[in-house]
Amino acid sequence: MVAATHNDTYKETAGRIAELSFAIGVYRPPSEGGSASLLLRVTENCPWNKCTFCEMYKGHPFVYRSVEDIKADIDAVKKIIDEITAASEKMGQGGRITRDVGMSILRADPSLNDNQYFITVFNWLYSGGKTAFLQDADSMIMRPQELVAVLTYLREKLPTLTRVTSYTRSKTLAQRKPEDLLAIRKAGLDRLHVGLETGDDELLAIIHKGVTSAQQIEGGKKAITAGFQLSEYWMPDLGGRERWRQHAENTARVLTEINPHYIRSRPFVPRGGTPIFTEYEQGRLHISSPHERLEELRLMIEGLNVTSRICFDHQMNAWTNRKGGLLFIQDYEGYKFPEEKPLVLELIREGLSIDESRHVDVKDLISLSSL
């Protein structure tokens, strides 16, 4: 009789959860996946959406979401949290989020196995409920006072959060007033992820990035001055064999000027359906070999004079070491510069000493990316 009563209780809990939803986008940085960040969509898609290498938001219009809609989503998340926590209490778990709690709810309503809202919130709670990522491509495009209102409400409703992060563009940061950036930071946005891609002005224009290297530097410095942790991404081989040297040298120059907290390597792969893929197909862009990419990486790393952490936390950093494993560690903290700069350069030399056929060649992966 008691078990049946409990089962009925879980069915009621599952039924209430099934009625709740909130906006979740597709994309987030790997480091946010690694920390099981709660995903909250404060804008939809990309306000720029012209980069020739990017397929992520093509065909999807940018949507500026209202503060009221975002708050309603946060309320939905909070209600799901409360339902899961209450179920834990009823199980005698004292509010702790355990596997048994999740399984009891799922047994009461197996359809929740396919409910992304329940799965997202449960996994976030199970992992400690510490981090959140604001989607989509440029959350800082929001009016500063509106973003402050969202962050304030988020921190109030989810007090266990220790880190809130978001994507943004260098151009957006450069256009923001310092006092607005400071207000956003104080409201609770901790880390910004920025797609630098390259610091070379010619290449920036070719890929339609919509920003200059001077604006990248201005935006990055503004973010750091305001107190944000800054994570900048660059794309080895984005300029192909045609522009590898200027790409490496100017990227090192810009990143040195910014000196962000993190520099993350995202080796370039032409994606089917993008303008740059057409350039590749028609022979106007030539992809470098694995050793050539390592030579470009060597030149960029040599030019860096930073106190950043240099990270290879993506599967495309797939060069091989002498033992057949990965050349670089792929954790989210990477290598601390300048202390470990000699180590990274030594690893590059090791990669160059290995027969090129042992490395993953991006050309073998391009056909897969075009499917």
C-alpha positions in Angstrom: 0.0 0.0 0.0 2.8 2.4 0.9 4.7 1.5 -2.4 1.6 2.1 -4.4 1.0 5.5 -2.7 4.6 6.5 -3.4 4.2 5.4 -7.1 1.1 7.6 -7.4 3.1 10.5 -5.9 5.8 10.1 -8.4 3.2 9.9 -11.2 1.9 13.2 -10.0 5.4 14.6 -9.9 6.2 13.3 -13.4 2.9 14.7 -14.7 3.7 18.2 -13.4 7.2 18.1 -14.8 5.9 16.9 -18.2 3.8 20.1 -18.5 6.9 22.4 -18.1 9.2 23.6 -20.8 11.8 26.3 -21.5 13.8 27.3 -24.5 17.0 25.3 -25.1 19.4 25.9 -28.1 21.7 23.4 -29.8 25.1 24.9 -29.3 27.4 25.4 -26.3 31.2 25.3 -25.8 32.7 21.8 -25.0 33.8 23.1 -21.6 30.2 24.0 -20.7 29.2 20.4 -21.6 32.0 19.1 -19.5 30.6 20.9 -16.5 27.0 19.9 -17.3 26.0 23.6 -17.5 22.3 24.4 -17.5 21.4 25.7 -21.0 19.1 28.8 -21.1 18.3 30.5 -24.4 18.2 34.3 -23.9 18.5 35.0 -27.6 17.9 32.7 -30.6 20.4 32.1 -33.3 23.0 34.7 -34.5 22.5 38.4 -35.0 25.4 38.5 -37.5 25.2 35.1 -39.2 27.4 36.0 -42.2 30.7 34.2 -41.4 31.6 32.1 -44.5 32.9 29.2 -42.4 29.9 28.7 -40.1 26.9 26.6 -40.8 25.5 26.7 -37.2 22.6 29.2 -37.6 22.2 29.4 -41.4 18.6 29.6 -42.4 17.4 30.6 -39.0 16.5 34.2 -38.2 17.8 36.0 -35.2 15.2 36.4 -32.4 15.5 38.9 -29.6 13.7 37.4 -26.7 11.9 39.5 -24.1 12.9 39.7 -20.5 9.4 38.4 -19.5 9.8 35.3 -21.7 13.3 34.6 -20.3 12.1 35.0 -16.8 9.2 32.6 -17.5 11.8 30.0 -18.7 13.8 30.5 -15.5 10.6 30.0 -13.5 10.0 26.7 -15.4 13.5 25.5 -14.6 12.9 26.4 -10.9 9.6 24.5 -10.9 11.3 21.4 -12.3 14.1 21.7 -9.7 11.5 22.0 -6.9 9.6 18.9 -8.2 12.8 16.8 -8.4 14.0 18.0 -4.9 10.5 17.3 -3.4 10.7 13.7 -4.9 14.1 13.3 -3.2 12.6 14.4 0.1 9.8 11.9 -0.2 12.3 9.1 -0.9 14.1 10.0 2.3 17.1 11.3 0.4 17.0 14.7 2.2 16.8 16.7 -1.1 20.0 15.0 -2.5 19.8 14.4 -6.2 20.7 10.7 -6.7 20.3 8.2 -9.5 17.5 6.6 -7.6 15.5 9.8 -7.5 15.8 10.1 -11.3 14.9 6.5 -11.9 11.8 6.7 -9.6 10.5 9.7 -11.6 11.2 8.0 -14.9 9.6 4.7 -13.9 6.4 6.7 -13.1 6.5 8.3 -16.6 8.9 6.7 -19.0 8.1 9.4 -21.6 10.4 11.7 -19.6 13.3 9.7 -21.0 12.8 11.8 -24.1 11.9 15.1 -22.3 14.9 17.4 -22.8 13.7 19.8 -20.1 13.7 17.2 -17.4 16.9 15.5 -18.6 18.7 18.9 -18.8 17.7 20.0 -15.3 18.2 16.6 -13.7 21.7 16.2 -15.1 22.5 19.8 -14.0 21.3 19.1 -10.5 23.1 15.7 -10.4 26.3 17.4 -11.4 26.0 19.9 -8.6 23.9 22.7 -10.1 26.9 25.0 -10.3 27.1 26.4 -13.9 24.8 27.9 -16.5 25.4 28.8 -20.1 23.3 31.6 -21.8 22.6 30.8 -25.4 22.7 31.5 -28.4 25.6 33.1 -30.4 25.8 36.6 -28.9 23.9 37.1 -25.6 25.7 40.4 -25.1 23.7 41.8 -28.0 20.8 42.3 -25.5 20.2 45.8 -24.2 22.5 46.0 -21.1 19.7 46.8 -18.6 17.7 43.9 -19.9 20.6 41.5 -19.6 21.2 42.8 -16.1 17.6 42.1 -15.2 17.8 38.5 -16.6 21.1 37.8 -14.7 19.7 39.2 -11.5 16.6 37.1 -11.7 18.6 34.0 -12.6 21.0 34.4 -9.7 18.0 35.0 -7.4 16.1 31.9 -8.5 19.1 29.6 -8.8 21.3 30.6 -5.9 23.6 27.5 -6.2 25.1 28.9 -9.4 28.8 29.7 -9.1 29.5 30.4 -12.8 27.4 31.9 -15.6 28.8 32.1 -19.1 27.9 33.1 -22.6 29.0 33.4 -26.2 29.5 36.9 -27.6 31.2 38.7 -30.5 34.3 40.9 -30.3 32.4 43.6 -32.2 29.6 43.6 -29.6 32.1 44.0 -26.8 33.9 46.8 -28.5 30.6 48.7 -28.9 29.6 48.3 -25.3 30.2 51.1 -22.8 32.6 50.1 -20.0 30.0 50.9 -17.3 27.5 48.6 -19.0 30.0 45.8 -19.2 30.8 46.3 -15.5 27.0 46.3 -14.6 26.6 43.0 -16.5 29.5 41.5 -14.8 28.3 42.5 -11.3 24.9 41.1 -12.1 26.4 37.7 -12.4 27.8 36.9 -15.9 31.3 35.5 -15.2 32.9 34.2 -18.4 32.6 35.1 -22.1 33.4 32.8 -25.0 34.5 34.7 -28.1 35.2 33.4 -31.6 38.3 35.3 -32.6 39.0 32.8 -35.4 41.9 34.9 -36.7 43.7 38.2 -36.0 44.6 38.9 -39.6 42.6 41.7 -41.1 42.7 40.4 -44.7 41.4 37.0 -43.6 38.8 38.6 -41.3 37.4 40.4 -44.4 37.5 37.3 -46.6 35.5 35.3 -44.1 33.0 38.1 -43.5 33.7 38.1 -39.7 32.4 41.7 -39.5 35.2 42.9 -37.2 38.7 44.2 -37.4 41.7 43.1 -35.4 41.7 46.5 -33.7 38.1 45.9 -32.6 39.0 42.4 -31.4 41.7 43.9 -29.2 39.4 46.7 -28.0 36.6 44.3 -27.1 38.8 41.8 -25.4 40.5 44.4 -23.3 37.2 45.9 -22.3 35.9 42.5 -21.2 38.9 41.8 -19.0 38.9 45.3 -17.5 35.2 44.8 -16.6 36.2 41.6 -14.7 35.1 38.9 -17.0 37.0 35.7 -17.6 37.7 35.7 -21.3 38.0 32.6 -23.5 39.1 33.3 -27.1 38.9 30.7 -29.9 41.1 30.6 -32.9 41.0 28.3 -36.0 44.3 26.8 -37.2 44.4 26.6 -41.1 41.5 29.0 -41.6 43.7 30.8 -44.2 44.8 27.6 -45.8 48.1 27.3 -47.5 47.6 30.7 -49.1 47.6 32.7 -45.9 48.9 30.5 -43.1 51.8 32.7 -42.1 49.9 36.0 -41.8 47.1 34.1 -40.1 49.5 32.7 -37.4 51.5 35.9 -36.9 48.6 38.2 -36.6 46.6 35.9 -34.5 49.5 35.7 -32.1 49.7 39.5 -32.2 46.1 40.1 -31.4 45.9 37.4 -28.6 49.1 38.8 -27.0 47.5 42.3 -27.0 44.3 40.9 -25.4 46.0 38.4 -23.1 42.8 36.5 -22.4 42.4 33.9 -19.7 41.9 31.0 -22.2 43.0 30.5 -25.8 41.3 27.5 -27.4 42.3 25.8 -30.6 39.6 24.8 -33.1 41.3 23.5 -36.2 39.4 24.5 -39.4 37.3 22.0 -41.3 35.3 23.2 -44.3 31.6 22.5 -43.6 29.2 21.5 -46.4 26.8 24.2 -47.3 29.0 27.1 -46.3 30.6 29.6 -48.8 34.1 28.6 -47.7 33.3 25.0 -48.6 32.6 26.2 -52.1 36.0 28.0 -52.1 37.6 24.7 -51.1 35.7 22.6 -53.7 36.6 25.0 -56.5 40.3 25.0 -55.6 40.6 28.6 -54.4 41.4 27.4 -50.8 43.9 24.7 -50.2 43.8 22.8 -46.9 47.2 22.2 -45.2 48.6 18.8 -44.4 49.0 17.8 -40.7 52.6 18.8 -40.6 51.8 22.1 -42.2 49.2 22.8 -39.6 51.7 22.0 -36.9 54.1 24.5 -38.5 51.4 27.1 -38.4 50.7 26.3 -34.8 54.4 26.5 -34.0 54.6 30.0 -35.5 51.5 31.2 -33.6 52.7 29.7 -30.3 56.1 31.2 -30.6 54.6 34.6 -31.2 52.4 34.5 -28.0 53.5 36.5 -25.0 50.6 35.8 -22.7 49.7 34.6 -19.2 46.8 32.6 -20.7 45.9 28.9 -20.5 46.3 27.4 -24.0 43.8 24.7 -24.7 43.3 21.9 -27.2 39.9 20.8 -25.9 38.4 19.7 -29.1 38.5 16.4 -31.1 40.0 18.1 -34.2 43.3 18.7 -32.3 44.0 15.1 -33.3 47.8 15.1 -33.9 49.5 11.9 -32.7 52.4 11.5 -30.3 55.2 8.9 -30.6 53.2 6.4 -28.5 50.1 6.6 -30.8 48.1 8.7 -28.3 47.0 12.4 -28.6 49.9 14.9 -28.9 48.1 17.5 -26.7 46.0 17.0 -23.6 42.4 17.8 -24.3 41.2 18.9 -20.9 39.5 22.3 -20.5 42.4 24.0 -18.6 45.2 23.2 -21.0 48.7 24.5 -20.6 49.6 27.5 -18.5 51.7 30.1 -20.3 54.4 31.3 -20.1 55.5 28.4 -17.8 54.5 25.6 -20.2 55.2 27.3 -23.5 58.5 25.3 -23.9 56.5 22.1 -23.3 53.9 23.0 -26.0 56.7 23.8 -28.5 58.5 20.6 -27.7 55.2 18.7 -28.3 54.9 20.4 -31.6 58.5 19.3 -32.5 57.5 15.8 -31.5 54.5 15.9 -33.8 56.6 17.1 -36.7 59.1 14.3 -36.1 56.4 11.6 -36.7 55.6 10.3 -40.1 52.7 12.5 -41.4 50.7 9.5 -42.3 50.2 8.7 -38.6 48.3 12.0 -38.0 44.7 12.5 -38.8 44.4 14.4 -42.1 41.5 16.8 -42.1 41.0 16.1 -45.8 39.8 12.7 -44.9 37.1 14.2 -42.7 35.8 16.9 -45.1 33.6 14.6 -47.0 31.9 13.6 -43.7 31.3 17.2 -42.8 29.5 17.8 -46.0 26.9 15.1 -45.5 
